[in-house]
Amino acid sequence: MAEFMFKDLLNKNNLSNKFHVESRATSYEEIGNGIHYGTKRILDKLNIKDYHNKKAERMTLEDYNYYDFIIAMDSNNIYNLERIQPDRLNKYSLLLDYTDLKRNISDPWYTGDFNKTYEDISIGLDGFLKYLKDKKLI
């Protein structure tokens, strides 16, 4: 959900050409699977349609070396990321670290509440975009 919401936010701010955005899994459970129907419902409501070919892929060392920011949804993701690659370059953060909330994104896998996840991600993405602007990274 966050990948496609961020791409949409960048597009709306004419910033798409400044970023390469991809989401990755930090474990193996969902590798090869498409997007959950609850996420599809949210993205469709937002008129975000470019998710249809997305399949879960696991984070790699090459991803760590390529991306400037690796943003996780929860602390369990950070733990799994550290097992893939210790964060020697300080690239890992939680999405809500860019807000005053400083907590995990509500996980719809456990809560079933995709709307709450959407709200958390929206707040986090707005905070991250503000952070990038404040740091003059865009």
C-alpha contacts under 8 A as a table, 3 or more apart, distances in Angstrom:
res1	aa1	res2	aa2	distance
1	M	4	F	5.61
1	M	5	M	6.10
1	M	39	T	6.00
1	M	43	L	7.25
1	M	118	Y	7.60
2	A	5	M	5.05
2	A	6	F	5.87
2	A	23	S	7.85
2	A	121	I	6.16
2	A	125	L	7.87
3	E	6	F	5.31
3	E	7	K	6.24
3	E	21	V	6.49
3	E	22	E	6.05
3	E	23	S	5.67
4	F	7	K	5.01
4	F	8	D	6.12
4	F	43	L	7.81
4	F	48	I	7.20
4	F	50	D	7.55
4	F	51	Y	6.84
5	M	8	D	5.07
5	M	9	L	6.16
5	M	43	L	7.70
5	M	48	I	7.68
5	M	122	S	7.73
6	F	9	L	4.92
6	F	10	L	6.06
6	F	21	V	7.86
6	F	125	L	6.49
7	K	10	L	5.11
7	K	11	N	6.10
7	K	16	S	6.83
7	K	21	V	6.95
8	D	11	N	5.02
8	D	12	K	6.19
8	D	48	I	7.14
9	L	12	K	5.14
9	L	13	N	6.31
10	L	13	N	5.07
10	L	14	N	6.07
10	L	15	L	4.82
10	L	16	S	5.03
11	N	14	N	5.02
11	N	15	L	5.85
11	N	16	S	5.08
12	K	15	L	7.68
13	N	16	S	7.85
14	N	17	N	7.76
15	L	18	K	5.55
15	L	19	F	7.27
16	S	19	F	5.79
16	S	20	H	7.97
17	N	20	H	7.92
18	K	138	I	7.71
24	R	56	A	6.49
24	R	57	E	5.40
24	R	58	R	5.28
24	R	59	M	5.18
25	A	28	Y	7.22
25	A	30	E	7.55
25	A	31	I	7.34
25	A	56	A	6.30
25	A	57	E	5.77
25	A	58	R	4.50
25	A	59	M	5.83
26	T	58	R	5.70
26	T	59	M	5.77
26	T	77	N	5.98
26	T	80	N	5.60
26	T	81	L	6.07
27	S	30	E	7.63
27	S	58	R	6.49
27	S	80	N	6.92
28	Y	31	I	5.48
28	Y	58	R	6.70
30	E	33	N	5.45
30	E	56	A	6.13
31	I	55	K	7.19
31	I	56	A	4.69
31	I	57	E	5.31
31	I	58	R	6.62
32	G	55	K	5.07
32	G	56	A	4.96
32	G	57	E	6.46
33	N	55	K	5.19
33	N	56	A	5.46
34	G	52	H	7.89
34	G	53	N	7.50
34	G	54	K	5.84
34	G	55	K	4.56
34	G	56	A	6.36
35	I	39	T	6.59
35	I	40	K	6.62
35	I	51	Y	7.72
35	I	52	H	7.90
35	I	54	K	6.81
35	I	55	K	6.98
35	I	56	A	7.83
36	H	39	T	5.38
36	H	40	K	6.33
37	Y	40	K	4.84
37	Y	41	R	6.11
38	G	41	R	5.17
38	G	42	I	6.58
38	G	114	F	6.15
39	T	42	I	5.15
39	T	43	L	6.18
39	T	114	F	6.68
40	K	43	L	5.09
40	K	44	D	5.90
41	R	44	D	5.18
41	R	45	K	6.22
42	I	45	K	5.15
42	I	46	L	6.38
42	I	114	F	7.42
42	I	115	N	7.44
42	I	118	Y	7.49
43	L	46	L	5.01
43	L	47	N	6.20
43	L	48	I	5.07
43	L	49	K	6.98
44	D	47	N	4.82
44	D	48	I	5.62
44	D	49	K	6.43
45	K	48	I	7.57
48	I	51	Y	7.51
49	K	52	H	6.92
50	D	53	N	7.63
51	Y	54	K	5.49
59	M	63	D	6.28
59	M	64	Y	7.74
59	M	81	L	7.68
59	M	84	I	7.56
60	T	63	D	5.12
60	T	64	Y	6.52
60	T	84	I	6.90
61	L	64	Y	4.99
61	L	65	N	6.34
61	L	84	I	6.91
61	L	85	Q	6.31
62	E	65	N	5.13
62	E	66	Y	6.11
63	D	66	Y	5.04
63	D	67	Y	6.04
64	Y	67	Y	5.84
64	Y	70	I	7.49
64	Y	85	Q	7.31
67	Y	70	I	6.70
68	D	91	K	6.40
69	F	91	K	5.12
69	F	92	Y	6.60
69	F	93	S	7.80
70	I	91	K	5.56
70	I	92	Y	4.95
70	I	93	S	6.53
71	I	91	K	7.91
71	I	92	Y	5.79
71	I	93	S	4.99
71	I	94	L	5.38
71	I	95	L	5.67
72	A	75	S	7.49
72	A	77	N	5.82
72	A	78	I	6.33
72	A	92	Y	7.17
72	A	93	S	6.07
72	A	94	L	4.75
72	A	95	L	6.02
73	M	77	N	6.73
73	M	94	L	5.64
73	M	95	L	5.81
73	M	96	L	7.81
73	M	104	N	6.02
73	M	105	I	5.30
74	D	77	N	5.42
74	D	78	I	6.77
74	D	94	L	6.23
74	D	103	R	7.57
74	D	104	N	4.42
74	D	105	I	5.95
75	S	78	I	4.94
75	S	79	Y	6.29
75	S	94	L	7.31
75	S	104	N	6.57
76	N	79	Y	5.02
76	N	80	N	6.28
77	N	80	N	5.05
77	N	81	L	6.01
78	I	81	L	4.95
78	I	82	E	6.16
78	I	92	Y	7.04
78	I	93	S	7.58
78	I	94	L	7.81
79	Y	82	E	5.25
79	Y	83	R	6.57
80	N	83	R	5.11
80	N	84	I	6.51
81	L	84	I	5.05
81	L	85	Q	6.07
81	L	86	P	7.31
82	E	85	Q	4.99
82	E	86	P	4.43
82	E	87	D	6.27
83	R	86	P	6.50
87	D	90	N	5.32
87	D	91	K	6.38
87	D	92	Y	6.62
88	R	91	K	7.98
93	S	97	D	6.65
94	L	97	D	5.21
94	L	98	Y	7.76
94	L	102	K	7.94
94	L	103	R	7.72
94	L	104	N	7.06
95	L	98	Y	6.15
95	L	104	N	7.86
95	L	105	I	7.53
95	L	121	I	7.44
95	L	124	G	5.23
95	L	125	L	7.12
95	L	128	F	7.28
96	L	99	T	5.24
96	L	100	D	7.52
96	L	101	L	6.06
96	L	102	K	5.21
96	L	103	R	5.93
96	L	104	N	6.72
96	L	105	I	6.99
96	L	120	D	7.63
96	L	121	I	7.90
96	L	123	I	7.54
96	L	124	G	4.87
96	L	127	G	7.68
97	D	100	D	7.29
97	D	101	L	7.16
97	D	102	K	4.83
97	D	103	R	7.13
97	D	124	G	7.69
98	Y	102	K	7.57
98	Y	124	G	6.21
98	Y	127	G	4.92
98	Y	128	F	5.27
98	Y	131	Y	6.76
99	T	102	K	6.40
99	T	123	I	7.28
99	T	124	G	6.22
99	T	127	G	5.30
99	T	128	F	7.75
105	I	117	T	6.35
105	I	120	D	5.78
105	I	121	I	6.94
106	S	111	T	7.44
106	S	116	K	6.52
106	S	117	T	5.16
106	S	120	D	6.91
107	D	110	Y	5.83
107	D	111	T	6.22
107	D	112	G	7.82
107	D	113	D	7.84
107	D	114	F	7.98
107	D	117	T	6.35
108	P	111	T	4.71
108	P	112	G	4.45
108	P	113	D	5.13
108	P	114	F	5.31
108	P	116	K	7.96
108	P	117	T	6.39
109	W	112	G	5.85
113	D	116	K	5.53
113	D	117	T	6.65
114	F	117	T	4.98
114	F	118	Y	6.09
115	N	118	Y	4.94
115	N	119	E	6.22
116	K	119	E	5.01
116	K	120	D	6.19
117	T	120	D	5.12
117	T	121	I	6.09
118	Y	121	I	5.15
118	Y	122	S	6.04
119	E	122	S	5.12
119	E	123	I	6.29
120	D	123	I	5.25
120	D	124	G	6.14
121	I	124	G	4.93
121	I	125	L	5.93
122	S	125	L	5.26
122	S	126	D	6.16
123	I	126	D	5.29
123	I	127	G	6.20
124	G	127	G	5.01
124	G	128	F	6.08
125	L	128	F	4.96
125	L	129	L	6.07
126	D	129	L	5.21
126	D	130	K	6.17
127	G	130	K	5.07
127	G	131	Y	6.09
128	F	131	Y	4.93
128	F	132	L	6.25
129	L	132	L	5.13
129	L	133	K	6.28
130	K	133	K	5.07
130	K	134	D	5.97
131	Y	134	D	5.06
131	Y	135	K	6.06
132	L	135	K	5.22
132	L	136	K	6.06
132	L	137	L	5.05
132	L	138	I	6.04
133	K	136	K	4.86
133	K	137	L	5.98
133	K	138	I	5.55
134	D	137	L	7.67
